Amino acid sequence: MENAGRRDITSQAEETSAVELSHNLTTVTTEIKAYQSIGGQAIFEIGRRLKWVKENDLAHGEYMKWLKESVNMNPTTAQRFVKIASELPNRYSSTDLGWKALYEIATMPPEERDNPQQLDSGETKKPDEMTVRELRETKRKLAAAYSENMANQTLLTQADKKAQKLQAQVTKLQQRDPDIKQVEVEPADYQDTKADLKAANEKIADLQKLVDDAVDDHNQRLAYELELEKAKADQEEIKADLNDLEVKRQNMLKQNAQIREVQKMVKSINELLDNFAVLRNRLDTTMLPDESSLVQGLTEMADKLIENGQVLHDDLAHPYRG
């Protein structure tokens, strides 16, 4: 039954992905809340609508306020939903991946999103089969490999240019017309050029070691920067969670204070009701003069007890939660 429900949601998401979104903020807000209640397959539709609201300024310059008060979502999470909807193809909407895993896939190089990757554990998985931790591990490896490749290409290009320049100088010297009538004289700068070419060739032979050292150094810095970026992102999420917890804590404090106050009042009222019961048992109404102020006061008291007791009974039976 659950799988059938998911297929229905996926089918609906595919059918509605081409439908133009509403310019009415209330309508878009209601749609986002509806998709929030559905779950995983709704991530793309939520991101699509968040992007629509922001790009079309439906919140009239108060996008952040609308996110917090109407959608109950922090800006970092909203930005990642938009990234997922913008970067990933529709076929990902049929997966059971959460938004955090989908965000990691959306921030991978496009050409690597469907390629199997080998993990530190020795397993080989495609990105849509990985956990969030495995996806982050894979992204660090891809970034390090890209950095290493760029560093190697730069160093080898520089060495190749210098070698070509020296080789051109040697070729130019070798192409000089010989003087057949005289003994061949070696150009004054020939030996210097030859020595420079030899030194360049030796330097090229040593470049691989220098490249390896430079790449190791760069990879360490890159790993640190990636960890720092991850820590900042995690910190933002933790701050948002702490804010939510603080709001809940304040609400609970208010609720507890109200409960204590009500309990105190209930105790006082119960004591009054006990006294009222004593009065009722001892009172002989036939002994009271008709139309007296005492009879009128007792009648008003009884009416108030009946009226307020009925209101309290109705409130308890149908509590207002708005």
Sequence and secondary structure as in RCSB ss.txt:
>XXXX:A:sequence
MENAGRRDITSQAEETSAVELSHNLTTVTTEIKAYQSIGGQAIFEIGRRLKWVKENDLAHGEYMKWLKESVNMNP
TTAQRFVKIASELPNRYSSTDLGWKALYEIATMPPEERDNPQQLDSGETKKPDEMTVRELRETKRKLAAAYSENM
ANQTLLTQADKKAQKLQAQVTKLQQRDPDIKQVEVEPADYQDTKADLKAANEKIADLQKLVDDAVDDHNQRLAYE
LELEKAKADQEEIKADLNDLEVKRQNMLKQNAQIREVQKMVKSINELLDNFAVLRNRLDTTMLPDESSLVQGLTE
MADKLIENGQVLHDDLAHPYRG
>XXXX:A:secstr
 HHHHHHHHHHHHHHHTTS   S HHHHHHHHHHHHHH GGGHHHHHHHHHHHHHTTTTTT HHHHIIIII   H
HHHHHHHHHHHHS GGGGGS   HHHHHHHHTS GGGTTS EE TTS EE GGGS HHHHHHHHHHHHHHHHHHH
HHHHHHHHHHHHHHHHHHHHHHHHTS   TTS     TTHHHHHHHHHHHHHHHHHHHHHHHHHHHHHHHHHHHH
HHHHHHHHHHHHHHHHHHHHHHHHHHHHHHHHHHHHHHHHHHHHHHHHHHHHHHHHH  GGGS TT HHHHHHHH
HHHHHHHHHHHHHHHHHS    
